[in-house]
């Protein structure tokens, strides 16, 4: 009898810094329960890719060109309310944090946090 493996969590990484995207893809790439299905370098691209590939989770940089993370999050959540968005930022500013939560982000993770914090947010559908 074959044991059924749970489906992998499909993740879209959106950050305007290529080295950050590559680092996140590398971090997530060796996790058996996570699959990176796309990368976006700006907010508009993130919305378009999220619409096209329908990931389970979008890791959204807060500050990006063409469209900031809060507006991209708002548009993604309007198109697909069940898609989870994790805000990723170097800003520990309470106004920015509230802006992302108001836009629909389920979690806000600082780029200075340990990788375990981001992994927990990706895996936990109830993450704050």
N, CA, C and O atoms as a GROMACS GRO file, in nm:
protein
  512
    1UNK      N    1   0.084  -0.118   0.000
    1UNK     CA    2   0.000   0.000   0.000
    1UNK      C    3   0.089   0.124   0.000
    1UNK      O    4   0.176   0.140   0.085
    2UNK      N    5   0.065   0.210  -0.096
    2UNK     CA    6   0.147   0.330  -0.111
    2UNK      C    7   0.094   0.442  -0.023
    2UNK      O    8  -0.027   0.468  -0.018
    3UNK      N    9   0.186   0.508   0.046
    3UNK     CA   10   0.148   0.621   0.131
    3UNK      C   11   0.138   0.745   0.044
    3UNK      O   12   0.231   0.779  -0.030
    4UNK      N   13   0.025   0.813   0.054
    4UNK     CA   14   0.004   0.932  -0.026
    4UNK      C   15   0.074   1.051   0.039
    4UNK      O   16   0.052   1.080   0.156
    5UNK      N   17   0.159   1.119  -0.038
    5UNK     CA   18   0.227   1.236   0.015
    5UNK      C   19   0.138   1.358  -0.004
    5UNK      O   20   0.072   1.372  -0.107
    6UNK      N   21   0.136   1.446   0.095
    6UNK     CA   22   0.053   1.566   0.082
    6UNK      C   23   0.106   1.654  -0.031
    6UNK      O   24   0.225   1.652  -0.062
    7UNK      N   25   0.017   1.732  -0.092
    7UNK     CA   26   0.062   1.819  -0.201
    7UNK      C   27   0.160   1.924  -0.148
    7UNK      O   28   0.150   1.970  -0.034
    8UNK      N   29   0.254   1.959  -0.233
    8UNK     CA   30   0.353   2.060  -0.194
    8UNK      C   31   0.288   2.198  -0.195
    8UNK      O   32   0.195   2.224  -0.271
    9UNK      N   33   0.340   2.285  -0.111
    9UNK     CA   34   0.293   2.423  -0.105
    9UNK      C   35   0.360   2.497  -0.219
    9UNK      O   36   0.482   2.507  -0.225
   10UNK      N   37   0.278   2.550  -0.310
   10UNK     CA   38   0.329   2.620  -0.429
   10UNK      C   39   0.351   2.767  -0.395
   10UNK      O   40   0.258   2.836  -0.353
   11UNK      N   41   0.475   2.815  -0.413
   11UNK     CA   42   0.513   2.950  -0.369
   11UNK      C   43   0.563   3.035  -0.485
   11UNK      O   44   0.641   2.990  -0.568
   12UNK      N   45   0.516   3.160  -0.488
   12UNK     CA   46   0.566   3.262  -0.579
   12UNK      C   47   0.649   3.359  -0.496
   12UNK      O   48   0.602   3.408  -0.393
   13UNK      N   49   0.772   3.386  -0.539
   13UNK     CA   50   0.861   3.478  -0.469
   13UNK      C   51   0.864   3.610  -0.546
   13UNK      O   52   0.901   3.612  -0.663
   14UNK      N   53   0.825   3.719  -0.479
   14UNK     CA   54   0.825   3.852  -0.541
   14UNK      C   55   0.915   3.947  -0.463
   14UNK      O   56   0.883   3.985  -0.351
   15UNK      N   57   1.027   3.984  -0.523
   15UNK     CA   58   1.122   4.077  -0.462
   15UNK      C   59   1.199   4.143  -0.576
   15UNK      O   60   1.236   4.076  -0.672
   16UNK      N   61   1.223   4.272  -0.564
   16UNK     CA   62   1.292   4.342  -0.672
   16UNK      C   63   1.443   4.321  -0.670
   16UNK      O   64   1.511   4.361  -0.765
   17UNK      N   65   1.496   4.261  -0.567
   17UNK     CA   66   1.639   4.232  -0.561
   17UNK      C   67   1.664   4.086  -0.600
   17UNK      O   68   1.623   3.994  -0.531
   18UNK      N   69   1.732   4.069  -0.713
   18UNK     CA   70   1.754   3.935  -0.766
   18UNK      C   71   1.826   3.844  -0.667
   18UNK      O   72   1.793   3.726  -0.655
   19UNK      N   73   1.924   3.899  -0.597
   19UNK     CA   74   2.000   3.817  -0.503
   19UNK      C   75   1.911   3.769  -0.387
   19UNK      O   76   1.931   3.660  -0.335
   20UNK      N   77   1.814   3.851  -0.348
   20UNK     CA   78   1.719   3.809  -0.243
   20UNK      C   79   1.629   3.698  -0.297
   20UNK      O   80   1.606   3.598  -0.230
   21UNK      N   81   1.577   3.717  -0.421
   21UNK     CA   82   1.494   3.612  -0.482
   21UNK      C   83   1.571   3.481  -0.491
   21UNK      O   84   1.520   3.375  -0.455
   22UNK      N   85   1.695   3.489  -0.539
   22UNK     CA   86   1.775   3.368  -0.554
   22UNK      C   87   1.801   3.302  -0.419
   22UNK      O   88   1.800   3.180  -0.408
   23UNK      N   89   1.824   3.383  -0.315
   23UNK     CA   90   1.844   3.329  -0.181
   23UNK      C   91   1.720   3.258  -0.129
   23UNK      O   92   1.729   3.151  -0.070
   24UNK      N   93   1.603   3.320  -0.152
   24UNK     CA   94   1.478   3.258  -0.109
   24UNK      C   95   1.451   3.128  -0.185
   24UNK      O   96   1.410   3.028  -0.126
   25UNK      N   97   1.476   3.130  -0.315
   25UNK     CA   98   1.456   3.010  -0.397
   25UNK      C   99   1.549   2.899  -0.348
   25UNK      O  100   1.509   2.783  -0.340
   26UNK      N  101   1.672   2.935  -0.316
   26UNK     CA  102   1.768   2.837  -0.265
   26UNK      C  103   1.723   2.782  -0.130
   26UNK      O  104   1.730   2.661  -0.107
   27UNK      N  105   1.678   2.868  -0.041
   27UNK     CA  106   1.630   2.827   0.091
   27UNK      C  107   1.512   2.732   0.078
   27UNK      O  108   1.506   2.629   0.146
   28UNK      N  109   1.418   2.766  -0.008
   28UNK     CA  110   1.295   2.688  -0.021
   28UNK      C  111   1.314   2.563  -0.106
   28UNK      O  112   1.240   2.466  -0.092
   29UNK      N  113   1.412   2.566  -0.194
   29UNK     CA  114   1.432   2.458  -0.291
   29UNK      C  115   1.460   2.322  -0.233
   29UNK      O  116   1.428   2.221  -0.294
   30UNK      N  117   1.520   2.318  -0.114
   30UNK     CA  118   1.551   2.188  -0.056
   30UNK      C  119   1.448   2.140   0.045
   30UNK      O  120   1.470   2.043   0.117
   31UNK      N  121   1.334   2.209   0.050
   31UNK     CA  122   1.226   2.168   0.140
   31UNK      C  123   1.129   2.078   0.061
   31UNK      O  124   1.072   2.122  -0.038
   32UNK      N  125   1.111   1.954   0.105
   32UNK     CA  126   1.029   1.860   0.028
   32UNK      C  127   0.881   1.898   0.019
   32UNK      O  128   0.810   1.850  -0.069
   33UNK      N  129   0.835   1.982   0.111
   33UNK     CA  130   0.693   2.018   0.111
   33UNK      C  131   0.664   2.153   0.043
   33UNK      O  132   0.550   2.199   0.042
   34UNK      N  133   0.769   2.215  -0.014
   34UNK     CA  134   0.753   2.347  -0.076
   34UNK      C  135   0.809   2.343  -0.217
   34UNK      O  136   0.915   2.286  -0.243
   35UNK      N  137   0.736   2.406  -0.309
   35UNK     CA  138   0.781   2.415  -0.449
   35UNK      C  139   0.770   2.561  -0.494
   35UNK      O  140   0.662   2.619  -0.490
   36UNK      N  141   0.882   2.619  -0.536
   36UNK     CA  142   0.880   2.755  -0.589
   36UNK      C  143   0.834   2.745  -0.734
   36UNK      O  144   0.899   2.681  -0.817
   37UNK      N  145   0.720   2.808  -0.764
   37UNK     CA  146   0.661   2.797  -0.897
   37UNK      C  147   0.681   2.922  -0.982
   37UNK      O  148   0.644   2.924  -1.099
   38UNK      N  149   0.740   3.027  -0.922
   38UNK     CA  150   0.765   3.147  -1.000
   38UNK      C  151   0.838   3.252  -0.920
   38UNK      O  152   0.843   3.248  -0.797
   39UNK      N  153   0.894   3.349  -0.995
   39UNK     CA  154   0.965   3.462  -0.936
   39UNK      C  155   0.922   3.588  -1.008
   39UNK      O  156   0.906   3.589  -1.130
   40UNK      N  157   0.902   3.695  -0.932
   40UNK     CA  158   0.863   3.824  -0.989
   40UNK      C  159   0.956   3.932  -0.935
   40UNK      O  160   0.994   3.930  -0.818
   41UNK      N  161   0.992   4.027  -1.022
   41UNK     CA  162   1.085   4.132  -0.985
   41UNK      C  163   1.020   4.266  -0.954
   41UNK      O  164   1.088   4.361  -0.916
   42UNK      N  165   0.888   4.273  -0.972
   42UNK     CA  166   0.816   4.396  -0.936
   42UNK      C  167   0.670   4.360  -0.905
   42UNK      O  168   0.626   4.248  -0.929
   43UNK      N  169   0.597   4.458  -0.854
   43UNK     CA  170   0.460   4.432  -0.811
   43UNK      C  171   0.366   4.393  -0.924
   43UNK      O  172   0.285   4.302  -0.909
   44UNK      N  173   0.378   4.461  -1.038
   44UNK     CA  174   0.291   4.427  -1.152
   44UNK      C  175   0.313   4.285  -1.198
   44UNK      O  176   0.219   4.211  -1.226
   45UNK      N  177   0.441   4.248  -1.206
   45UNK     CA  178   0.475   4.112  -1.247
   45UNK      C  179   0.422   4.010  -1.145
   45UNK      O  180   0.376   3.902  -1.184
   46UNK      N  181   0.427   4.044  -1.017
   46UNK     CA  182   0.376   3.955  -0.913
   46UNK      C  183   0.226   3.930  -0.930
   46UNK      O  184   0.180   3.817  -0.917
   47UNK      N  185   0.150   4.037  -0.957
   47UNK     CA  186   0.006   4.023  -0.978
   47UNK      C  187  -0.022   3.937  -1.100
   47UNK      O  188  -0.105   3.846  -1.096
   48UNK      N  189   0.048   3.965  -1.209
   48UNK     CA  190   0.027   3.888  -1.333
   48UNK      C  191   0.061   3.741  -1.314
   48UNK      O  192  -0.013   3.653  -1.357
   49UNK      N  193   0.174   3.714  -1.248
   49UNK     CA  194   0.215   3.574  -1.226
   49UNK      C  195   0.120   3.503  -1.130
   49UNK      O  196   0.086   3.387  -1.151
   50UNK      N  197   0.078   3.572  -1.024
   50UNK     CA  198  -0.014   3.511  -0.928
   50UNK      C  199  -0.144   3.475  -0.997
   50UNK      O  200  -0.203   3.370  -0.968
   51UNK      N  201  -0.189   3.560  -1.087
   51UNK     CA  202  -0.312   3.534  -1.162
   51UNK      C  203  -0.294   3.414  -1.254
   51UNK      O  204  -0.383   3.328  -1.265
   52UNK      N  205  -0.180   3.408  -1.320
   52UNK     CA  206  -0.155   3.304  -1.420
   52UNK      C  207  -0.125   3.168  -1.358
   52UNK      O  208  -0.177   3.066  -1.404
   53UNK      N  209  -0.041   3.163  -1.254
   53UNK     CA  210   0.003   3.033  -1.202
   53UNK      C  211  -0.066   2.990  -1.072
   53UNK      O  212  -0.049   2.877  -1.027
   54UNK      N  213  -0.143   3.080  -1.012
   54UNK     CA  214  -0.223   3.050  -0.891
   54UNK      C  215  -0.145   2.974  -0.784
   54UNK      O  216  -0.180   2.860  -0.752
   55UNK      N  217  -0.039   3.036  -0.728
   55UNK     CA  218   0.033   2.969  -0.619
   55UNK      C  219  -0.053   2.964  -0.492
   55UNK      O  220  -0.153   3.034  -0.481
   56UNK      N  221  -0.012   2.882  -0.399
   56UNK     CA  222  -0.080   2.877  -0.269
   56UNK      C  223  -0.040   2.998  -0.185
   56UNK      O  224  -0.121   3.054  -0.111
   57UNK      N  225   0.088   3.036  -0.198
   57UNK     CA  226   0.146   3.143  -0.116
   57UNK      C  227   0.228   3.236  -0.204
   57UNK      O  228   0.300   3.191  -0.294
   58UNK      N  229   0.216   3.366  -0.177
   58UNK     CA  230   0.303   3.466  -0.241
   58UNK      C  231   0.388   3.529  -0.132
   58UNK      O  232   0.335   3.584  -0.034
   59UNK      N  233   0.519   3.523  -0.149
   59UNK     CA  234   0.608   3.596  -0.059
   59UNK      C  235   0.629   3.730  -0.126
   59UNK      O  236   0.692   3.739  -0.232
   60UNK      N  237   0.577   3.836  -0.064
   60UNK     CA  238   0.570   3.968  -0.126
   60UNK      C  239   0.661   4.069  -0.057
   60UNK      O  240   0.639   4.103   0.059
   61UNK      N  241   0.761   4.116  -0.129
   61UNK     CA  242   0.843   4.226  -0.078
   61UNK      C  243   0.753   4.348  -0.066
   61UNK      O  244   0.668   4.371  -0.153
   62UNK      N  245   0.770   4.424   0.038
   62UNK     CA  246   0.684   4.539   0.064
   62UNK      C  247   0.715   4.655  -0.031
   62UNK      O  248   0.624   4.722  -0.080
   63UNK      N  249   0.842   4.677  -0.057
   63UNK     CA  250   0.884   4.792  -0.138
   63UNK      C  251   0.941   4.745  -0.271
   63UNK      O  252   1.051   4.690  -0.277
   64UNK      N  253   0.863   4.768  -0.379
   64UNK     CA  254   0.907   4.725  -0.511
   64UNK      C  255   0.873   4.831  -0.615
   64UNK      O  256   0.785   4.915  -0.593
   65UNK      N  257   0.942   4.827  -0.730
   65UNK     CA  258   0.911   4.922  -0.836
   65UNK      C  259   0.782   4.884  -0.911
   65UNK      O  260   0.733   4.771  -0.902
   66UNK      N  261   0.729   4.980  -0.984
   66UNK     CA  262   0.609   4.970  -1.068
   66UNK      C  263   0.480   4.956  -0.988
   66UNK      O  264   0.378   5.014  -1.025
   67UNK      N  265   0.485   4.880  -0.879
   67UNK     CA  266   0.369   4.866  -0.792
   67UNK      C  267   0.420   4.815  -0.657
   67UNK      O  268   0.483   4.709  -0.651
   68UNK      N  269   0.392   4.888  -0.551
   68UNK     CA  270   0.437   4.847  -0.418
   68UNK      C  271   0.369   4.719  -0.373
   68UNK      O  272   0.267   4.678  -0.429
   69UNK      N  273   0.427   4.657  -0.272
   69UNK     CA  274   0.376   4.531  -0.221
   69UNK      C  275   0.234   4.538  -0.168
   69UNK      O  276   0.158   4.441  -0.181
   70UNK      N  277   0.195   4.652  -0.108
   70UNK     CA  278   0.059   4.660  -0.055
   70UNK      C  279  -0.045   4.663  -0.166
   70UNK      O  280  -0.149   4.598  -0.155
   71UNK      N  281  -0.018   4.738  -0.274
   71UNK     CA  282  -0.113   4.742  -0.385
   71UNK      C  283  -0.117   4.608  -0.458
   71UNK      O  284  -0.224   4.561  -0.497
   72UNK      N  285   0.000   4.546  -0.477
   72UNK     CA  286   0.004   4.414  -0.541
   72UNK      C  287  -0.073   4.312  -0.457
   72UNK      O  288  -0.147   4.230  -0.511
   73UNK      N  289  -0.056   4.319  -0.326
   73UNK     CA  290  -0.128   4.228  -0.236
   73UNK      C  291  -0.279   4.251  -0.247
   73UNK      O  292  -0.356   4.156  -0.257
   74UNK      N  293  -0.320   4.377  -0.246
   74UNK     CA  294  -0.462   4.412  -0.258
   74UNK      C  295  -0.521   4.352  -0.386
   74UNK      O  296  -0.630   4.293  -0.383
   75UNK      N  297  -0.450   4.367  -0.497
   75UNK     CA  298  -0.500   4.316  -0.625
   75UNK      C  299  -0.505   4.163  -0.626
   75UNK      O  300  -0.600   4.103  -0.676
   76UNK      N  301  -0.402   4.101  -0.572
   76UNK     CA  302  -0.398   3.954  -0.567
   76UNK      C  303  -0.514   3.901  -0.482
   76UNK      O  304  -0.582   3.807  -0.522
   77UNK      N  305  -0.536   3.961  -0.366
   77UNK     CA  306  -0.643   3.915  -0.277
   77UNK      C  307  -0.782   3.941  -0.337
   77UNK      O  308  -0.876   3.866  -0.311
   78UNK      N  309  -0.793   4.046  -0.415
   78UNK     CA  310  -0.921   4.074  -0.482
   78UNK      C  311  -0.951   3.966  -0.586
   78UNK      O  312  -1.065   3.923  -0.600
   79UNK      N  313  -0.849   3.922  -0.659
   79UNK     CA  314  -0.864   3.820  -0.762
   79UNK      C  315  -0.880   3.681  -0.702
   79UNK      O  316  -0.954   3.597  -0.754
   80UNK      N  317  -0.809   3.656  -0.590
   80UNK     CA  318  -0.813   3.523  -0.528
   80UNK      C  319  -0.798   3.538  -0.376
   80UNK      O  320  -0.687   3.534  -0.325
   81UNK      N  321  -0.909   3.554  -0.306
   81UNK     CA  322  -0.904   3.576  -0.160
   81UNK      C  323  -0.839   3.462  -0.081
   81UNK      O  324  -0.793   3.483   0.031
   82UNK      N  325  -0.835   3.341  -0.138
   82UNK     CA  326  -0.778   3.227  -0.067
   82UNK      C  327  -0.626   3.217  -0.081
   82UNK      O  328  -0.562   3.141  -0.009
   83UNK      N  329  -0.567   3.293  -0.174
   83UNK     CA  330  -0.422   3.291  -0.192
   83UNK      C  331  -0.360   3.364  -0.073
   83UNK      O  332  -0.396   3.478  -0.043
   84UNK      N  333  -0.266   3.298  -0.007
   84UNK     CA  334  -0.204   3.359   0.110
   84UNK      C  335  -0.086   3.447   0.067
   84UNK      O  336  -0.009   3.410  -0.021
   85UNK      N  337  -0.075   3.563   0.129
   85UNK     CA  338   0.036   3.654   0.102
   85UNK      C  339   0.114   3.676   0.230
   85UNK      O  340   0.058   3.710   0.334
   86UNK      N  341   0.245   3.655   0.220
   86UNK     CA  342   0.335   3.681   0.331
   86UNK      C  343   0.419   3.803   0.293
   86UNK      O  344   0.497   3.799   0.198
   87UNK      N  345   0.402   3.910   0.368
   87UNK     CA  346   0.482   4.030   0.345
   87UNK      C  347   0.623   4.004   0.397
   87UNK      O  348   0.641   3.951   0.507
   88UNK      N  349   0.722   4.043   0.317
   88UNK     CA  350   0.862   4.028   0.356
   88UNK      C  351   0.926   4.165   0.344
   88UNK      O  352   0.920   4.227   0.239
   89UNK      N  353   0.986   4.211   0.452
   89UNK     CA  354   1.036   4.348   0.451
   89UNK      C  355   1.155   4.367   0.543
   89UNK      O  356   1.176   4.292   0.638
   90UNK      N  357   1.232   4.471   0.512
   90UNK     CA  358   1.338   4.512   0.604
   90UNK      C  359   1.286   4.621   0.696
   90UNK      O  360   1.358   4.664   0.787
   91UNK      N  361   1.162   4.667   0.674
   91UNK     CA  362   1.104   4.775   0.754
   91UNK      C  363   1.026   4.721   0.873
   91UNK      O  364   0.932   4.643   0.858
   92UNK      N  365   1.066   4.763   0.991
   92UNK     CA  366   0.997   4.724   1.114
   92UNK      C  367   0.902   4.836   1.157
   92UNK      O  368   0.878   4.857   1.276
   93UNK      N  369   0.849   4.906   1.060
   93UNK     CA  370   0.764   5.022   1.080
   93UNK      C  371   0.619   4.978   1.098
   93UNK      O  372   0.563   4.910   1.012
   94UNK      N  373   0.558   5.016   1.211
   94UNK     CA  374   0.422   4.970   1.239
   94UNK      C  375   0.321   5.018   1.135
   94UNK      O  376   0.223   4.949   1.108
   95UNK      N  377   0.344   5.135   1.077
   95UNK     CA  378   0.254   5.185   0.972
   95UNK      C  379   0.260   5.094   0.848
   95UNK      O  380   0.157   5.062   0.789
   96UNK      N  381   0.380   5.054   0.811
   96UNK     CA  382   0.398   4.965   0.696
   96UNK      C  383   0.336   4.828   0.724
   96UNK      O  384   0.272   4.770   0.637
   97UNK      N  385   0.355   4.779   0.845
   97UNK     CA  386   0.299   4.650   0.883
   97UNK      C  387   0.147   4.654   0.872
   97UNK      O  388   0.086   4.564   0.815
   98UNK      N  389   0.086   4.758   0.926
   98UNK     CA  390  -0.060   4.772   0.920
   98UNK      C  391  -0.109   4.787   0.777
   98UNK      O  392  -0.214   4.734   0.741
   99UNK      N  393  -0.032   4.859   0.695
   99UNK     CA  394  -0.068   4.877   0.554
   99UNK      C  395  -0.076   4.742   0.483
   99UNK      O  396  -0.168   4.718   0.404
  100UNK      N  397   0.020   4.655   0.510
  100UNK     CA  398   0.021   4.523   0.446
  100UNK      C  399  -0.094   4.436   0.498
  100UNK      O  400  -0.157   4.364   0.421
  101UNK      N  401  -0.121   4.441   0.627
  101UNK     CA  402  -0.233   4.364   0.681
  101UNK      C  403  -0.365   4.415   0.625
  101UNK      O  404  -0.453   4.335   0.592
  102UNK      N  405  -0.380   4.546   0.614
  102UNK     CA  406  -0.504   4.602   0.556
  102UNK      C  407  -0.520   4.561   0.410
  102UNK      O  408  -0.632   4.546   0.361
  103UNK      N  409  -0.408   4.544   0.340
  103UNK     CA  410  -0.412   4.502   0.199
  103UNK      C  411  -0.450   4.354   0.186
  103UNK      O  412  -0.491   4.310   0.079
  104UNK      N  413  -0.436   4.278   0.296
  104UNK     CA  414  -0.476   4.137   0.292
  104UNK      C  415  -0.367   4.037   0.326
  104UNK      O  416  -0.392   3.916   0.323
  105UNK      N  417  -0.247   4.083   0.358
  105UNK     CA  418  -0.139   3.990   0.393
  105UNK      C  419  -0.176   3.916   0.522
  105UNK      O  420  -0.231   3.974   0.614
  106UNK      N  421  -0.143   3.788   0.525
  106UNK     CA  422  -0.170   3.706   0.644
  106UNK      C  423  -0.055   3.710   0.743
  106UNK      O  424  -0.075   3.687   0.863
  107UNK      N  425   0.065   3.740   0.696
  107UNK     CA  426   0.184   3.743   0.781
  107UNK      C  427   0.275   3.857   0.738
  107UNK      O  428   0.269   3.903   0.624
  108UNK      N  429   0.359   3.900   0.830
  108UNK     CA  430   0.460   4.003   0.802
  108UNK      C  431   0.589   3.953   0.862
  108UNK      O  432   0.601   3.941   0.985
  109UNK      N  433   0.687   3.923   0.778
  109UNK     CA  434   0.814   3.866   0.823
  109UNK      C  435   0.926   3.963   0.789
  109UNK      O  436   0.936   4.010   0.675
  110UNK      N  437   1.010   3.992   0.886
  110UNK     CA  438   1.124   4.080   0.862
  110UNK      C  439   1.236   4.003   0.793
  110UNK      O  440   1.257   3.885   0.819
  111UNK      N  441   1.307   4.072   0.704
  111UNK     CA  442   1.419   4.008   0.634
  111UNK      C  443   1.533   3.975   0.730
  111UNK      O  444   1.622   3.898   0.695
  112UNK      N  445   1.531   4.034   0.848
  112UNK     CA  446   1.632   4.004   0.949
  112UNK      C  447   1.595   3.883   1.035
  112UNK      O  448   1.675   3.839   1.118
  113UNK      N  449   1.475   3.831   1.017
  113UNK     CA  450   1.428   3.716   1.096
  113UNK      C  451   1.500   3.588   1.053
  113UNK      O  452   1.549   3.581   0.940
  114UNK      N  453   1.507   3.488   1.141
  114UNK     CA  454   1.563   3.359   1.100
  114UNK      C  455   1.475   3.294   0.993
  114UNK      O  456   1.354   3.317   0.988
  115UNK      N  457   1.537   3.214   0.909
  115UNK     CA  458   1.462   3.150   0.800
  115UNK      C  459   1.347   3.065   0.854
  115UNK      O  460   1.246   3.047   0.785
  116UNK      N  461   1.361   3.012   0.974
  116UNK     CA  462   1.255   2.929   1.033
  116UNK      C  463   1.125   3.008   1.047
  116UNK      O  464   1.017   2.950   1.038
  117UNK      N  465   1.135   3.139   1.069
  117UNK     CA  466   1.015   3.223   1.082
  117UNK      C  467   0.939   3.228   0.951
  117UNK      O  468   0.817   3.214   0.949
  118UNK      N  469   1.011   3.247   0.840
  118UNK     CA  470   0.947   3.249   0.708
  118UNK      C  471   0.890   3.112   0.674
  118UNK      O  472   0.779   3.103   0.623
  119UNK      N  473   0.964   3.007   0.702
  119UNK     CA  474   0.916   2.871   0.673
  119UNK      C  475   0.789   2.840   0.752
  119UNK      O  476   0.697   2.778   0.699
  120UNK      N  477   0.784   2.883   0.877
  120UNK     CA  478   0.664   2.861   0.959
  120UNK      C  479   0.545   2.936   0.900
  120UNK      O  480   0.433   2.884   0.898
  121UNK      N  481   0.567   3.058   0.852
  121UNK     CA  482   0.459   3.137   0.792
  121UNK      C  483   0.409   3.070   0.664
  121UNK      O  484   0.288   3.069   0.638
  122UNK      N  485   0.498   3.016   0.584
  122UNK     CA  486   0.459   2.948   0.461
  122UNK      C  487   0.375   2.824   0.493
  122UNK      O  488   0.274   2.798   0.427
  123UNK      N  489   0.417   2.749   0.592
  123UNK     CA  490   0.352   2.622   0.624
  123UNK      C  491   0.225   2.636   0.706
  123UNK      O  492   0.141   2.545   0.706
  124UNK      N  493   0.208   2.745   0.776
  124UNK     CA  494   0.097   2.760   0.871
  124UNK      C  495  -0.014   2.845   0.812
  124UNK      O  496   0.002   2.966   0.798
  125UNK      N  497  -0.125   2.783   0.779
  125UNK     CA  498  -0.238   2.857   0.721
  125UNK      C  499  -0.299   2.952   0.822
  125UNK      O  500  -0.375   3.042   0.784
  126UNK      N  501  -0.268   2.934   0.948
  126UNK     CA  502  -0.324   3.022   1.050
  126UNK      C  503  -0.221   3.123   1.098
  126UNK      O  504  -0.243   3.189   1.200
  127UNK      N  505  -0.108   3.137   1.026
  127UNK     CA  506  -0.004   3.226   1.073
  127UNK      C  507  -0.054   3.370   1.085
  127UNK      O  508  -0.132   3.416   1.001
  128UNK      N  509  -0.010   3.440   1.187
  128UNK     CA  510  -0.058   3.577   1.210
  128UNK      C  511  -0.001   3.676   1.110
  128UNK      O  512  -0.033   3.795   1.117
   0.00000   0.00000   0.00000
